[in-house]
Amino acid sequence: MQAAAGAVEIHASALEQEAEGPTAGAGSEEERRESVSNVDRTNVERGAVSDRPKLHTKSSRKDKPPWGSKWRSSSWFITSVVTLGATTDVLTYTIVVPVLPYRLQALNYTNVSALTSWLLFAYSCGILFCTLPVAWFFHKYPYRRDPLIAAILVLEGALVLFMLAKPYWVMVLARFLQGAASTIVWSVGFALICENVPEKNVGRQIGFAYSGVSIGTTIAPPIGGALYSSLGWKSPFIFCIIVCAVDLILRLFVLEQKELRQWETKHAQKLAVSHERIEDEEKRSRQRERNLPDDPGDVSSRTRDGSSDTVVGLADPAEEKKTVKELSPWGVLVALFTSSRGMTAFLVTLMYGLNLGALEPSLTLRVQSVWKKDSDFVGLVYLAAAIPTFISGPVVGAMADKWGAEYIILPTIIMGLPWLPLMILRKSLPGFVVFFAIAEFFLSCAMGPTGLEVTMVARNIEGISEIHQFAAMNIAFAISTALGTVVGGQIYDHLSNGWAAVIWFCFGVCVFVMPFPFFFTGNKALYRRLMDRGKPTTIPPCEAERGEQGDRDRDLIERSLDTLRQDPDQTAVSRIENTRFVS
C-alpha cells in the first residue's frame, strides 16, 4: 500500500505539471524528474524496511529457552531429583522388611527368616545382572533423563506385582524387577549429578543424594509397620506407588546441561543467520538508494556459493566431539581393578552392604524374640537409627570436598566398631536401640565419601566415566547385600546363638576392610601423610608453585587466555601448551 500511495503521488504530481503547460520550459522538466527520483527513493526505503525479517515472529517464539530452564537445570534441582530417586528406591526395598516375615507366616510358609533373606537376595540379583549392561549401554547413550523415567515405570509395575503375589516365585520375580529398576538410579542417576554439578561441589551434592538412603530407611519401616497393622498387606505398596508417581513427575522436569547447551548453540546460530540477512537487506537498500546495481563483491558468501559464513563464538559440533577411547566390558573391568583408590571405595561399599544385609533379616526376629515387640516397634528402631544420618551425608560430603576422604572413611569405621558387640546384650531395649543407631551412623559416614572417590578416579582413567564407577559400586553393593542377607539369615536360623554370630560377622568384615582406606584412600593417603611427617620439610615443585607462585600462575593463565581469544592463527594455543600451569 505504501508503494501504491507513492505511485498515486507521482501521478498527481505529473498531472499538475502537465496542467501548467509548456510554459514551464526545460527547468520544470528537470524539477519533475528530480521529484520522481525522490519519491522512488522514498519507496525503496519503505520497501527495504518492510522486507526486513522481523525477529519477533511466531517462529521466534519457538526459539525461546525451555520453560523453567534455569531451575530445571540447576545443581540443586537435579540433586533433589536423584535424592528423591534414592529415597524411593530404598523406601520400596525396605518398607516390606519388617512386615514380610508376618506376610510369609500368614501364607503358611516355614523357615521364614531364610525365605525373607532369599527375597532380599532376589533384589540384589536384579542389581547384579542388570548393572553391567546398563553401564555399557548408557555410557554410549548421552542422555540420562529418559532411562530414569523408564526405571520408575518398571518399579511401579514391580510393586503392583509384588502386592498381588501369593506364590513365592512371583514374589521373587517382583523383587528381581525392583532390583533392575534400582540399577538405573544408582548408576545413571548419580552420573547425572557428576555431569551437571561443578567439580568442587561434587562431594557435597553426592552426600545430599546419599542422604536419600537414610531418609528411605528411616520412614519406610515405621510407615510399613503402621500401614500393615491398620490397613493390611496392600496399603504399604499403595503408599509406595503414590511416592513413585511424585518421583516420576519430578524426573520429567529434569533438564540436563548438555540439552541446554545444544539449545543455546542452535539459538545463537539462528540469531546469527537473522542478523546476516538484515545486513544483506540493508546493503541492498543502500544500493537501490544510489540507483546502483548490486555489486557481486558485496554479496555475502551465503548468497554467492550457498554456504553460510562462520559465526564467531560458535563451535562446530564436529569439532566439539572428542575422540573417546571405547573399552569393551572386559576392558572396563580391568581398568576399574587397576585403581587401588577405586577398589578401596568398592571394598568400603562391600563392608557397608554386608553389614546392612546381615542385620536386616535378623534384626526384626531378634527384637521379636527377646523383647516380644511387633513390626510397629521394629519400625521405630530403624527410625531411631536413621535419624542421625539425615545430616551426615551432606556434612560428610562437604568435609570430604574440603579436607579429603582420607580423613573421613577410616576414622568413622574405627568409631563404629565398639558399638557392634554391645548389640549382643539383652538387658536393655533402649540401650540396644542406641547402640544400633550409633553403629549405623558411623558406618553410613564411612560410606558417604565413596561416591566422591570413584568420581575422581573416573576422571583420571581414559575410557572410564562416572557411570562405570557408580555401576561398579552398585554391583559391589548388590553382591554385599545379597551375601549379607543370605549369610545373616542362615546364621540366625541354624546356630544356637545366631544373633551373636551375626554381630561378630559384621565386626570382622569392618576389621578386614580397615587397612585399605589407610593405605589408598584420598589424593594423599593417611599412610603417606604419616610417612612424610617424620621427614624434613621439603616442598615439592608443584606444592611450591601452588603456595608461593600461585598468584603469578593465575595471572599468567589469564594473560594466556586473553592472548588465545585475540590470536586466530593458533599461535596462542601452542604457547599455552608449552607452558606448565598449576590448576
Protein Blocks (a to p, Z undefined) as FASTA:
>chain_A
ZZmmmmmmmmmmmmmmmmnojmnommlmmmmmmmmmmmmmmmmmmmmmmmpccfbbfklm
mmpccehklmmmpmklmmmmmmmmmmmmmmmmmmmmmmmmmmmmmnopahkllmmmmmmm
mmmmmmmmmmmmmmmmmmmpmbfklmmmmmmmmmmmmmmmmmmpmbfklmmmmmmmmmmm
mmmmmmmmmmmmmmmgcfklmmmmmmmmmmmmmmmmmmmmmmmmmmmmmnojklmmmmmm
mmmmmmmmmmmmpccfklmmmmmmmmmmmmmmmmmmmmmmmmmmmmmmnopacdfklpcf
klmnopacddehiacfklmpccdddddfklmmmmmmmpmklmmmmmmmmmmmmmmmmmmm
mmmmmmmmmnopafklmmmmmmmmmmmmmmmmmmmmmmmmmnopklmmmmmmmmmmmmmm
mmmpmkbmklmmmmmmmmmmmmmmmmmmmmmmmmmmmmmcghiafklmmmmmmmmmmmmm
mmmmmmmmmmmmmpmblmlmmmmmmmmmmmmmmmmmmmmgcjbdfklmmmmmmpccdddf
klmmmmmmmmmmmmmmmmmmmmmmmmmnommmmmmmmpccdZZ
